[in-house]
Amino acid sequence: MLGGSPSLREILFSVRNLSKTFPGTGYNEGGFRALSGLNLNIFAGECLLVAGSNGSGKTVFMKILAALMDLSGGEVLFRGLPLEKAVPRLRRELGLVFQDADAQIIGETVVEDVAFGPKNLGASGSTLEERVNRALESMGLSAKRDFSSRDLSGGEKRRLAVAGILAMGCEIIILDEPFANLDYFGVIQVLELIRDQKKQGKTLIVLTHELEKVLAFADRLLILDRGILRDDGKPEEVLDRLLPEYGIRDPRQSYRSAGDCTWLPV
């Protein structure tokens, strides 16, 4: 059964009959349909996992939510406004951490990179300095503020991306395959930042197929398969309905319950 959260918290995103089709050859002569008929709400303060195998449409969905890609049909509302009218506010409130963290590095040093976003939003002087210092401290990067951004480890680069998001004052963080190409220590670093930002009440949208690492922190689990929203609900309930053809492994095979599925102590 598909369904939204029973939470009474504010709806951030309202997605109605969302579809995205790319021109060219695909499943039919009309092109490749990456998303088809998605309906869901995303609530303030929740940790939402979006799971699906490669090609399920996770990254396309993320780009549409972030107003980086046009939709082909349906609508997306952000705080009650059509997405195209909400872009200025969305840019202030939402930050992305891409799978390739190197693609997000702009500043030569760690401190320059974190300062880039808030500078573009008009922060300067002591306000800018305070925001940057607070973000670096929050991500455990204060001691590396003058290091070359490119010389950080994979996990540190993802923490650097989140530090820039925090310095901008973003309350919504989307992480696209945040554990990709990380060693064990890097995975632990990313899990710590997910845990800590959840505790601080941030809205987290995590796109991943590696449920065994992070499921314990999820309030809600979505399953995408070939562009279709197959399930949406509490993690345990969604896993109980999981079908093999979705390409997602039930991590509870190696753990006692969904609440134990993490590489960190909960």
N, C-alpha and C positions, 0 to 999 in steps of 0.2 A: 504494500500500500504506500502510495506517495502522500506526503503531507508536510506542512510547515511546522515550525516550532510552536508549542503551546505557550511560549513565553509571552508576557505582556510588555516586554521591552520594545523600544522604538524600532520600527522597520527602517533599515538603511536602504536596502535595495529591494525593489519589487520587480520580479522578472515575469513577464506574461507572454506566453507563446513565442518565445525567442527562437529565431532560426538564423543560421548563417550558411550561405552557399557561395562557394568559389567557382568562378567560371571555368570552362574547359571540360575535359572528359572526367568521368567519375562514375558514381553509381547509376547515373542516368544521363541522358543527353543534355539535361539542364545544368550539368556541372556536379561538383562534389559538395554534398551537404555535410558540413562539419558539425552543425547543431540543428536539432529539430524539435520544436514544440516544447521548450523548457518553461516550466512554471514553478516558481519558488519565491520565498522571501528570505532575506538575510537580516539578522537582528543585531542591534548594537550590543557589543560586549560578549558575543559568543565566539567560540573557537570552532570553526566549521572546516571539516576535512572534505575535500573533493577528490575522490579516488577513481581511477580508471587506468586501463592499460594505455600504451603508446597509441596515439591516434584516436583516443576516445573523445577529444574535444576540450580537454582541460585548459590548455593554454589559450585557445581561441576564446573560451568563456572568460578567462581572466582578462584578456585584452579588451573585450567588449565592456566588461564592468569598469575597467579603467579608462574608458573612452579613447582607447588607442586603435580601435577597429570598429568600423560601421557594422551594424546588424543588417540582415537582409529582410527580416520580418518580425512582427511582434513589437514589444516595447520593453524598455528598462527604465524604471523610475529610481532616482536617488533622492532620498528624503522627500518623496512626494512629487518631485519635479521630473519631467522627461530628461533623460540623460544629456541630450544636447544643450538644454538650458541650464543644467546643473554643473557644467564643466568647470567654471571658475572655483566653485566651492569644492568640487571633487578633487581638484588639483591640490587644494590646501589640506584636505582631510585624508587622502588615500596615498599610500606609498607602496611601491612594488619592489620585491626582491626577485630578480630573474634567476633562472637556473644557471646561467653563465654570469657569475658575479663580476668577472673582469670587464664585462660589457658596461657595467654601471660606474666604473671608476673614472673620475674626471680630474680630481686634484692630484698633484704630484705627491703630496704628503697626506697622511691620515687626517690631520687637522684641516687642511685645505679642502679635502674631499667632503668632509662633514659640513664645512661652512658653505659649500656651494649652493645647496638648496635654500637655506634660510636667507642667504644674501639675495638670491633671485626673487624672494618674497618680500624684500625690502628691509630685512633686519640688518642692523649695523651697530657699531660701537659696543658698549657694555652689554646690550641686549643680545647681540650676536655672540659675543664671547661667552656669556652665561649659558646660552642654549647649547653651544658646541661643547663646552666643558661638561655640562650635565649629561649630554648624550654620550660622550666618550666614557664618562665614569659609569654610566648605566650599562654600557656594552663591554666594560672591562678593557678599554683601549687607551686609557689615559697615559699609561707608560709608553705607548707607541705613537703618541700624537705627532712626533716629528719623523717617524719612519716613512720610507717610501711606500705608498699604497700598494704598489705592484709586488712588493716583497712579502706581503702578509700571506699566511696560510689560507687554504680554501675556506675553512671555518671562520677565520678572522675577517676575510673579505665579505662574507655574508653578514657578519656582525657589523662591519663597517657600513654596509648598505643600510642596515636597520638604524645605525646611529645617525646617518643622514636623514632618514625618515623621521626619527624622533626629534631631531633638531629643527625640523620644519613644523613640528607640532601635529603631525598626522596621528589620528586616532584609529585608522584602519590600515592593516598591514596584510598584503597578499604575498605569499611565498610560493614560488613555482618550483617544484621538485627540489626542496631545500637541502636534501641529503645527497644529491647527485655528485659523484666524483670526490666524495669526502672520505678521509680515513676515520678510524674510530674516534679519535680525539676531536676531529672537526664535527662529527655528528653530535657528540656530547655538547659542544659549544652551541650548536644551533638549537638543540633541545632545551638547553638552559635558557636561551633567549626567548623561545616560545613559551616555556613555563613562566618566566618572569613577566613577560608582557601580558600573558593571560591573567596573572595575579593582579596586575595594575589596571585591569579592565579594558585593555585594548581589544578591538575587534580583529580577529585573526582568521584569514582564509588560507588554508594550506592545501596546495595541490600536490598529491603524491600517490604513488602506488605502494610505498613502503610503510604500510600501516603498523607493522610490528614495532616501529620505532616511536610512534607519536600518538597512537590511537587513545592512549590513556588520558590525554589532555583535551580530547574532542568532546564538545557538547552535542555534536550532530555530525552525521556522516551522509554524504551524497555519493551515489554510484553513477558515473557516466559510462556509457557503452555505445560506441559508434554514433556519438552525438545525441543520444537519447538519455534523459534522466530516468534511470531504471528504479532507483529507490532513494528515499530521503527520510531520515528519522534518527532516533537514538541509536548509537553505535551497536549495542548488543542486539537490538531488534533487527537492524539492517543486516547484520552478519548472519542472523538466524535465517534470513530469507535469501542469502547470497547464492547465486547460480554460477556454476563453473564457467559457463560461456562468457561471463563478464570479464574474465582474465584477472580477477583479483583473488589472492589467497587469503583465506580466513586465518588471521594471525593467532587466534585462540588455540590453534593446534599445538602451539609451543608455549602457551601461557594459560593460566587458570581462567582468566576473564579478560574482557576488553579493558578494564581498569588497570590491568597489569602490563598491557602492551606498550612498553617504553623501555628504552635503554637507560633511563634515569629513575631513581626512586621518586615516587609520586608524593 
